[in-house]
Amino acid sequence: MSSDDGVDAVSTELTALLARLFELADAATDPACGVTDAARIDRIALLEQTRTALAAAQHTEMVAFAKAHVEAQADLVAAHELDPRDLGKGIADQIALACHISPTVGSRRLGVAQALADDLPCTRALLAAGRLCERVAELVVSWTSHLDPEHRRLVDKQLAQAGIEGQSRFQAEATIKRLSYEADPAGFTDRARTARKQRRVTLRPAPDTMSVLSGLLPVEQGVACITALRRHADTLIAGGDADGRTRDQIVADTLVERVTGQTFAEDVNVEVGIVLPLDALTDPDSPTTGEVVGYGPLPGGIVADLLNTTQGKKWWRRLFTHPRSGRLVGGDPTRRLFDGFLATLIHYRDHGRCRDPYCGAPARHTDHIRGKTAGGPTSLGNGRRTCVRGNQVKELPGWSTDLIDDGLGEHPHEVRTTTPTGHTYTSRDDHPP
């Protein structure tokens, strides 16, 4: 990334600090180098303090950037160059790009920084002094979010007096919740009632071709679910009907069966992309890999197991790749129950994830990199998958996206994003299907 602005004095200091930390990270670990064990423990403690102090310093820069950017956007609103409803948008996204994190995480970090700066000075001081870990500071922000500024500052002062920096994370969270409740019992109760309306189920990939299905549920419903699943597993085991499965395996299988209505958990409906190099079309025995969109590549053996064992609906689609680079260049439009092939092909190439740099959220939109109004074609190269937020932010003043490479040759599909500050970030399809 780069910008046209010169490097200021603080940036120069931070660059030197980063270089020194790199030297320490690359230092010898040989016990014979003359450093005592006690000295190493002292270093570990100091580096941990440095980690939290750096977080506080980064918070300061986030808050300052947000304030300045809102003022600049307010001028655009006054000049009728920005919709008032867009005031404040794009700020956390720029922070996220700078930190190499997703926009959602960027928003959360900015919210923590602003809360600490505005309403939680004691917690912030402990963080800046390296006496409180960043995670506990985030818990203070979260558990006091329902309080008005006056009560929030009161709880903040009480937490410092209670010696929160010397407590374990479990103890600290209990202290934060107790003081937050005592400060505003009605607000704390309303907060819990609101949280129950936000129940949801999410899915994320896990290592070794596994996934994590999570349910955020009211506590009594969560307890009821796991109790019923375990009771059923215990009944099967006691009756000798476990079929060699462990209790945990039965619980997992029963969850799938009851949610999907399938007789057996493995009988899922599945679509698998079968990746074929162009020069392998004449070789039906060529080894291939597969992909479940939204999860990622699967070993050929796992793909075969999945297709051979499931009794659910099976769809497969051939995806053609460049013979040398291995990148997606086309595919077979035929799939049972199929429509909108170009969008589907882009979805495969981008693995069902947002292509904004460092985002990776589940994709919701298929976006023109160069807009249709600017003459951008509706093509594989000029398309990319984005989340809802990413597609909206690129329309704000000062943002632009440019296609660097269409990915149809030996080089990856590459898109450059430019932010209002002039910084540029690149997204590449570095992981061919």
N, C-alpha and C positions, 0 to 999 in steps of 0.2 A: 504494500500500500504506500501511497505517497500523497503529499499535498504541496501546494505552492508556498506555504508559509515557512519562514525560517525557524530554526530550532532555538527555543528560548533557554534561559539559564537553568531552569528546573529540569527540563528535558535532558540537558547535558549532564546534570548531576545524576539523574536517574539512569541514564545510559552507562555512566561510570559504575554506579552501584550494581547494575545488572551484570556488567563485565566482571566485577569482583565476585559476585555470587556464582557466576559461571566458573571462575577459577576455583572457588571452594568446592563446588560440585564435582569438579574434575580432579580434586586433590587425591593424594595417595591414601589408600585405606589399609596399608600394611601396618600391623601393630608395631613393627620394628622402626617406624619412622620417628619415634621419640615423643609422641603426644600421649599423655596419660589418659586413662579411662575417665578419670574425673574431669579432665579438661574437655573431653569429647561430650560428656553429659552436659557440661556448662554450655558448650557450643550449640547442642541440640536445643536446650532451653532458650538460648538467645535467638536462635533462628526461628523458633516458634513465636517468640515475642515479635520478631521482625515481620513474620507472616501476618499477624493481626494488625500491627501498626501500618503495614502497607495497605491492608484492606481499608483502614480508616482514611489514609491519604488518598486512596482511589475514590472513596466516597466523596471526599471534599471536591475533587475534580469533577465528579459526576454532577453534583449539585450546582456547581458554578457553571458548567456547560449547559445544564438544563435551564437555569435562570436566564442566561444570555440568549439561548436559542428561542425561548418563549418570547422574550422581548423583541427579537428580530421577527418572529412570526406575527407578533401583534402589529408591527409596522406594516407587514404584508396585508393583514386583515384590514387595517385602516386605509390602505391603498386599494382595497377591493381586489387584491391579487391572490387571496387565500380565503377559503370558506371558513367562517368562524368556528364551525364544527370540527375543523381539522387542527385547531390550535392545540399545540402540545404533541401532535402526532409526529412520528419519525425520530424523536429525541432518543428514546430507549433503543430504537433500532440502530442508530449510529453508535451508541455505546456498546451494544451487543457485537457489532462488527469489529470494533476496536479490541474487544475482549475475546474475540473468537468464540462466542457463545450464541445460543439461539435468541431471537427477539423476546421470547417469553421469559427466559432467564434474565435477559437484560432489563426488562421491565421490573422484575422482582428486585434486582440489585438496586436499581434507581429508587424504587419505593423504600427500600431499607435505608439507603443513604439519606433520603429526604426526611424520613421519620426520625432518624438519629440526630440529624442536624436541627430539626425544628422543635422536637418535643422530648428527646431522650438524651440530654447532655451528659448525665452521669454515666450511662451505658457507653456512650460514644467516647468519653474520656478514658474509661477502662480499656476499651478496644484500642484506642490510639496509643495507650501506654503499654500495650502488649500484655495486659493482665487478664483479658477476657477473650475467649475464642470467638471467631466470627459466627459460628453456628449458634452459640448461646445469645449473642446480640440479635441475630435474626429471630430467635424465639421470643425475645423481649418485644421486638417490633410486632410480630404476629399476634401474640396473646394480649397485647394492649391496643390493638387496632380499633376496637369498638369504643374506646374511651375518648372523651373530649380532651383537648390539650392540657387543661388544668389537672384533671385526674391522671392523665398520662405522666405528667411531670412528677406528680406525687408518688406514683408507683415507681417511677424511675429512681427517685431519691431513696425510697424504702428498699429497693433492691440493692442499691449500693451500701446502705447501712446494714443489710442482712448478710453482706459478704458473699454476694453471688459468685464472685470470681474464684472463690475457694471451694465451690460446690461442684459435684459431678453434674453432667448434663441432665440426668434424670432428676436429681435434687433441685437443680436450678429451674427446670421446667415446672416442677411442683410448686416451688416458691412463687414463680411468675404467675401461675394460674390462681393461686390462693390470693395474692395481693390484688390481682386484677378483678377477681370476684368481689373481694371486700370493698374495693373502690366503687364498684357499680354493679350490684347484684342483678338488677333488672336488665341492664345492658348485656351482661354476661349470659343471662338466660335467653334473651332475644337472639344473641349471636348464635347460640347452639341451635335454636329453632330455625334460623336462617340456613345454617350449615346443612340441616337435614333436607332442605330443598335442593341442595347441590349434589345429591347422590348420583353416582354414575359408575360406569364400567369402562375400563381402558385396557388396551393391549400394547405390549412393547416386546421387542425381540430380546431373547436371552441367548447365551452361548450354546453351542453344540446342538443346533437345529431345534431349540426349545423356545418357548415364549412365556411371558408372564401376564396372565389375565387377572386384573385387579378390580375389586368392587369397593367403592367408597360408599358405605351404607350406614344408616343409623345403627348404633351399637347393638341394640336388641335384635335387629335383623341379621347383622353379621354373626352374632353368637348363635342365633337360631339356625342359620345356614350351615355353619361348620359343625354344629352339634348333630344336625340331621344327617349330614354326610358321614360323619364318623360313626354314628349309631348304625347306619346301614352297613358300613364296612365291618364293624364289629360283629353284626349279625351274620354276614356272609362267612367271616372267618370262623365264628363259633359253629356254624352249620357245615363247615367243610366245603364251602362253595367259592373259595377265593381263587381257584384256578392258578395257584402258585404266585399270586400277586401279593405285594405287601399292603399294609393298611393305607399308606399314603397313595399308592398306585390305585387302589380301589376308590378312594376318595376322589382322586382326580378324574378317573374314568366315569364315576357316577355323576360328577358335576357336568361333564360334557353330554352325557346321555340325557340327563334331565333338562338341560338347557335347550338342546337341539331336537329332542324327541327321538333320537336314534336308539336303536336297540343296543348297538355296540358303539363305544366311543370312537373307534378307529374308522367308522363309516362316514367320514366327512366328505362334503362336496369340495372339489379342488380343481383349480386351474394352474397348470405348471407351464412355464416357458421353457422349451427345449432349445438350447442355444446351439447353432450349427455354423461353423466357418463356411464361407462361400465355397471354398475348394473341397469341402467334405460332402457336398450334395451328391456327388457321384459315388460316395463310399458309405453305404448304409450301415456299416459296422464301426464307423468312426466314433470314438468315445466323446461324450458330450456332458455338459453340466446343465443344471436346471435352476429355476428361481421361482419362489412364491413371492409375488409382488407385495411389497410392504414388509417383507421379512428379509429377503436377500438370497444370495446363491446357496444352493444345496448340493452336496456331493451327488454324483450320478447314482451311486448305490442307494442313497436315501430316497431320491426321486423314484427309482424303480420300486423300492419297497412301498412307498406311498401309493403309487398308482396300482400296484399289484394287490395290495391288501384291502384298500377301501372298497366298500360296496356302495358308496355314495356316487353322485354324478362326477364324471371325470372329463375334463377338457384339457387339451394340450395344444400348444401353438409353437410353430417353428419360428425362431428368431435368427436372422442371418447376420453374421459378423464379418468384419474386415479380416482377410486371411492373415495379416501380419500384426495389426494393432489389437485385434480381438474386440473392437468396439462395434456397437449395434449400428447397422446401416439399413436394415429393412426387416421385413417379416412376412409371414403368411397371414393374409387377412381372414382366412377361414377359421372360425371357431364356432362350435355349435352355440346358438343363442347369442350371436355377436352383432354389435353395430358400432359405428364411430371408430374405425380402425386406426386412423392417424393419431387420434387422442390416446388410444390404447397403446400404440407403439411408443409414443413419448412417455406414457406412464411407465411402461416397461423399462425404457432406457434410464429414466430417472428413479427407478426402483420404488415408485409410489411415494417419494419423499419430496419436500420442498427443496428446490435448487438454489435458493438464496444462500449466500455464504454462511456457513456455520449453523444454519437453521435445522434442516432435517425433520421438520414436523410433517405429519401426514399431509399429503398434497390434496388440495380441494379444487384448484383451478388449473386449466391449461392456458398458459399465457404466451402472447406474442412478445418475443424479445425486442424486436423492432416493431413498433405498433402498426396496425393495419392502416391507420390514418397517415402514417409516414411512409407508406408503401411497402411495409414489411410483408413478406409472403406467408401464407399458411402452409408451413412445411415442417419436416422433421427437424431440420437444422435451426429454424427460427422459432421453434416452440420449446417450452420448458414447463415443468410442473411447479406450482407454488402453493403455499398456504394462503388462506384468505388475507391475512395481515400483510404478507409480502406483496401480494398483488395490489393492495390498496396503497401501501407506502410508496411504491415506485411512481405513483401518479402525483405525489406532492412536489412542490417547487424545489428545484435544485437536485432532484434525483434523476438518474438515467441508467439504462442498461444497454449494453452493446454486445453483439455477437462477435467473438474473436475467432472462433473456429467452429464449423458446422459439425465436426466429429465424424464425417463420412470418409475421411482418409485415415492416415496413420496416427494423427493427433487426436486428443480427446475433445469432446464437445466442451467449449469454453465460453463463459459469459462474464463480462466485466460490469460491476456495479459501481457507480460513482455517486457519492453522497454530497449534500450541500456544502460541506467543508472542503471539497475537492479530493478527499481520500478515495482511493479505488481498492476494490476487493474482487478477487477472481473466484469463480466457481467452475470446477472442472469435473467432468464425468470420468473420474480416475479409477472407477471400479466397474469395468465392463460386465454385463450379465454373464 
